[in-house]
C-alpha cells in the first residue's frame, strides 16, 4: 500500500476515535454554559474565515475583484437586518454591475 492509503486509514481512525470520545464524555461537561459559548464563537469564526478565504483567494494569491464590494454590501444589509434573500440579491447585483461596467473583474 502507498503512503497515501496509510494517511487515509490513520485519519479515518482518528475521526472514529474523536466521534467515539463524544459518546463517553460525561453529559455535564457537554451541556455547560462555557462550552456552549465556545461552540457558538468557534462556529462564527470558522464561517467568517471561510467567507474571507473564498472571497480573497485567487489563482496567484490575494485577488481584489467585484466580490469585495459585494461582500461589503451583504455585510451592511445584514447589519440593518434585511431579509436574507435581499442580502443575496443585493450582493449579486453589486458584483454583476461592477463586472458589467468593467470597473472590476
Secondary structure by P-SEA (a helix, b strand, c coil): ccaaaaaaaaaaaaaaaaaaaaaaccccccccaaaaaaaaaaaaaaaaaaaaaaaacccccccccaaaaaaaaaaaaaaacccaaaaaaaaaaaaaaaaaacccc
